[in-house]
């Protein structure tokens, strides 16, 4: 889901479609196929086919409204429309600020930057529009600059290198601040950017493998948000879990590390053979661990044994 646990109402969704339309790169016939694909991806994560079609049509209608090159021939008229569009961005941002939280606004900016990056001509007024957008949405300046450089492939321009993770088949970065996750059969590279203010992870894939995020096809050179619980899959590479990825950042931020070890732990309920059978565990700090089991299978008992609330039988 695009905004996990959050469903936008019609007015805010239309406002976002209008922002996409203002930023769209269109040809003389009013077509914007690359941008249309991004809007489709944006909507498909959370809405049914019927709703997606409804808002795609609304997006295409707004393109006709906001793009002077389709109706004007003079530079003066084009400039007048640009000024009008910038005013519209401020009005739309005021509406969005009321209804969206900071993380949701940042995610919208991520997709809008990806949106303008798809055109052949990255014009000055488009960059001005998106800068105005970030300011009006009251986003952190360092987050905006890092996301901008990340989207445009300017990795060297990212000021916080410690927010980056490279997923490669082998170690490729000489920068000690950039984290590495080596995956043997990976072809190309996944670059992850962590935005700690909202604890958001965004990634781009540079390669030719067919990768899937929760069943959705990942297109190369596009930005995607990696949500908690999500997994990237490929038959050759296997599964890349959010917990393993986020753990790289957690481990790097720990001032001191420790290893938790349990050897040959057993626990039986009084007058019963049920409990925790012989168990071994060794994990280091910063790792995210899941315990899975049905109701009554002993998950809580295991945790109580491990944290010392219950003394093991051996």
Buried (B, 14 or more C-beta within 10 A) or exposed (E): EBBBEEEBEEEBBBBBBBBBBBBBBBEEEBEBEBBBEBBBBBBBBBBEEEBBEBBBEBBBEBBEBBBBEBEBEEEEEBEEBBEEBBEBBEEBBEBBEEEBEBBBBBBBBBBBBBBBBBBEEEEEEBBEBBEBBBBBBEBBEBBBBBBBBBBBEEBEEBEBBBBBBBBBBEEEBEEEEBBBBEBEEBBBBBBBBBBEEBEBBBBBBEBEBEBBBEEEEBBEEBBBBBBEEBBBBBEEBBEBBBBBBBBBBEBEEEEEEEEEEBEEBEBBEEEEEEBBEEBEEEEEEBEBEEEEEEEEEBBEBBEBBBEEEBEBEE
